[in-house]
Every structure is written in C-alpha cells, then in structure tokens.
C-alpha cells in the first residue's frame, strides 16, 4: 500500500526500517533559516534526512521572483536522488508545527509526478508524544535515480492570477493569516495587503491544535462554501512565498477536491511588479 496525502504516526512507526521508505525532516524557521537543520541534528525521527526550505526546496531568488521560487528541476531531482528517493520510494515528510513546511515537499514531489509522497499527520510533536524515539546523527541513504516530468497544470503564474481574480468562473485563495490578508499587519513582506478579488482560507485552519489535519468532511464543507459551483481546476492558492499555500492544497486534496493550482511566486512576487493592484481592508 502506498500513501499520497497523509500517513499516521502508527503507520510510519511500523515502516521505520523499511528500505523502500524515505523520511524527510522539513523543519524551518523563516526568521532563523538554519534553526531547523540545527534542531534536526539534535534529534529527528530515526532514518530521516533533512530538507532545507531555502537551499533544497526553493530556487535562486531574483528581483523578479518571490521569496521561495520553485527549485531548478535538475538540481532538485538530483537532491531527491541523493536522499535515496527513486521511482518506487514511499516518501514521508514531516515538520514540527502545522505540516505546512512538509506540505511544500509533498507538493513538489507531486508536481514531478511522484505521488508516493505523504505528510506525517501530527508531525514531530505527535511522534514524540507517542513515546517514539529520536536519533541525533546525520542520516544518509543509498543514492537513487529520480526522474520525473513536471505538471504545468498544477501551477499558475502572475498573468494567470491577474486574469483569474477578475473572472467569476475562477477563485483565488489567499492562505495567509486574516491579518496579513486584510493588510492590517505585515511582518514579512514590504507591502501589506492582498491580491484583489481573492478570498481568505488561513492555512492554520486546516489542522487541529495538536497539528493533525482536521476531518476531511469538515474541510470539504468549508472549501466548497468558498468554491461554489466552480471547477476545482479553476482554483488558485497563494500565500506569502508559495510554501504555506501547499497546506491548503494538501487539505483540498484530502477533502477529495483535487486539481487546484499553486501560484508559486505568491504575494512576495506579486508586489515586485508595481503595476499589479493591491487591496486592503
């Protein structure tokens, strides 16, 4: 059996020594970028390798991109191979918060056609609260060869977003906090506000206080209230830099609503162009 969305802590614990499974620690702190790697070295789920959001799961930042552009294809696929991820590998990603950092790797793997990729439901906190052990040494797997074709239908660029926000048959979802969506607070990017016409579904609403994803039927009901009669393929999700929006995308798929797109550049790219409109309030 393979897992393509979520996997339970109990299920992962039974596969901890499975050579066909690769576990990836995705902890990351936006304010202190190397903190996640430092914490990984202190203690991680046995066998897990570490993925850095800036260095491994994003490409080079330029004046035209957002803060976490998609990684360059060949470099990313080489890194996956270095981690031991091949065509038949079951990948489990986790972090220490709400699953949003792990969801970025989950989305990237699916983007390259590797659907044997899931997020650990409950993350590291759930693992330790279950009394399961940690390891402190840096892990290394036997290298594998990863090759996959990208799926451009899973992304939207700024031009597509600009058209979609003005088209009633499309829906643009902002996954940031309500305060950042309204523009009343902005602590990351130089411009406050949102893409005009977008609606808000905060990525933190996808999970319970313990970090596990909320029941699929609850998520489905709430997302359908936003989507209405639109096709799911006509839904675009963005956040600050294309990371936490992946939580909404994972939640949509978990709710049985598959086909929404990511705007990888997100708000931090949108505001690079002074011609792009900004809404507040």
Beta strands, then each sheet from edge to edge (+ up, - down):
strand 1: 6-7
strand 2: 21-25
strand 3: 44-45
strand 4: 49-50
strand 5: 90-94
strand 6: 117-120
strand 7: 134-135
strand 8: 171-174
strand 9: 199-200
strand 10: 235-238
strand 11: 261-262
sheet 1: 1+ 6+ 5+ 2+ 4+
sheet 2: 3+ 7-
sheet 3: 9+ 8+ 10+ 11+
end
